[in-house]
């Protein structure tokens, strides 16, 4: 998009030139200065980067880059990435001695499968949140689940409901049959003698 014109950009240029968009006249007031696409996308990229990677986390962002072979220099120096690896392991509280040799093997052949130590480091790094949006979404969902008339949830039950809503498949893709059968087979139905409602009726 920075180097080539996208379809919407070309459409916008055509609308400005013709002065009509879907039958609606387009008028410009005063002097209009056209923004070069390169500058616009550079500014957009910098704005998104500043929002997703705060200044205090740029060091961590740079440390994570060594896990991506596409960011490596050519040729790759012998000790490339080892300082970042040590710093990242210290930050994430992982023993770097178990990861160092795996990383060296990976540098020698980036197409080989990742070893266990490097897989663990990558999995831990993948759990780092890029922004607070996910956290805010979770709080919003919690306020939706817990209402003034439904506020007696235990933390475990609330956590399960939130996990299903945030991570689970859509409701129309979920087949509850096997879960209902298991629930009935474990004698949790209302007809069972241990049911609280049945005991109250008796």
N, C-alpha and C positions, 0 to 999 in steps of 0.2 A: 504493500500500500504506500510505503514511503517513496519508492522509486517509480512505481507504475500507477496509473490512474484506475481506480475501481469503477464499477458500473454506476454507483450512486453519485460519485464525483462527476463523471461525465454527464449524467442526467442533470445535476445541479448547474453545470456550466451551460448546458443547452437551455435550461429554463431561464437563466439570467440573460442569455443572448436573445431568446425569443420573447421574453417578458410575459410568458403564460405558463401556468402549471395546472394541468387537468382542467382547463377551461377557466381558471381563476387568474386574473391579471396580477402580475408581480411587479410592484413598483419599488424603486429605490429612492431614498430620501437623502439628499446631500451627497457628499463625496464618499464613495465606498472604496476601501483599500483591500485588494485581494491578498489573502494570506498564502504564501508559498506552501504547497503540501508538505515539503520536507521539514520546514520549520514547525508546522502544525503537529505532525506526527512525532517529532523530536520532543516538543513541549508536552504532548500527551503522554509519551513514554516516560519522561522525567517526572511528571506529576503522579503517574501510577506507581512508579518505583519509590517515590518519596512517601506515598501513602502505605504501600505494602511492605517496604523495608525502611523502618525508621533509621535515623542517623546512628543511633547507638547499636543497631543490629547489622550495620553494613559489614563490620568485621566478620560476624558469623556468616553472612551471605557469601563473602569472599572465601571463607574456609570451606563452605559446602561446594564451591565451584570445582575443587580438585577431584570430586567424584564424577565429573562429567568429562569424558575423553575429548569431546568437541571443543573444550576450553583449553586443552593442553597445548603448549608450544611445540613447534617442530624444528629440530628433534627434541625429544623429551630429556631434560637433564637427569643425571643419575639420582640426585637427591630431591627431585621435583615433588612437591606436595607433602613431604615428610614433616615439615614444620607445621603446616596447616593441619595435618593429620593428628599430630600430638596435641595441638591447641584444641581441636575439635573434640578429641577423646577426653581431655581434661574437663572441658565445658559440659560434656554429656555424661561424665563419670563412667567412662569405659576404659578398660585396661588397654593401652595402646600397643603393648608388646604382642598381644594376640592378633592385632590387626595389621601391624607394620609389614610382616612378611606377605600377608594376603594382598596388601596394596602393591608391594613390589612385584609380585607375580602378575597382578592385573595390569601394571604398567608395561611389563614385558610382552603381554599378549592381551590386549583389551577385548578380544573376541571370546576369550575363555570364560566359562561360568564363574560367577563370584563365589569365593570361599565363604565359609560360615562366619568368620570374624568380620569380613567386609559387609556381608549381608546384614548382620546385626547392626552395624554402624549405620548403614543406609536406611534400615527400618526405623531406627531411632530418629534419624534426621528427617525422615518423611513425616513423622508425627508433629514436627514443629509447625505451629500455626503462623501463617503469613500475615494474618490480620485478626482483629477482634470480632470480625463479622460472624464467624461460627459460634463464638461464645455468646454474642448478643442474640443470635438466632435461637440458641438453647434457652436463654432466659425468657425470651418471648414465648417459646413453646411451653415452658414450665408455667408461665402465667395463664396460658390458654388451658392447659390440663387441669390446673388447680383453680377452682372457682369458689365463690363464697358458699355454694351449696355442695361442693365436692372438695373438701379440704382435709380429709382424714387419711390421705395416702401415706403409706410408709415410704421411706427414702428408697428402699430397694424396688418397690413397685413403680414409683415415679420414675426411677432411673430406667427401668425396663421399657416403660411406655415411651419415654423420650428417645431411647435408643431405637426402638422400632420405627418411630415417626421420622427420625433424622436419617437413619441408615437403612432401614428395612425397605422391601419392595413396596410398590403401590398396593392398596387394598384389593384392587380387582385382580391382582396377580397372586394373591395369597389364598391357598386352599386349606381351610381349617379342619377338614374332615378327620385327619389322623390325630389332631390334637383333641378334638371333641371325643373321639373314640377312646383315647387314652384317659381323658378326664372321667368318662363314664365307667371305664373298666377299673379305675382306682376307687370306685364307689364314692364319688363326690356328687352324685346326683341328689336332687331334692327328695327322692324316695328312700334314700338310705337311712337306716335307723340312727346313724350318728349325726344326721343333719340337724342343725340348730333349730330350724323352723319346725321340723317334725317333732322334736323333743318338746317344743313349746306347745304344740297342738295337743300332745299327749298329756 
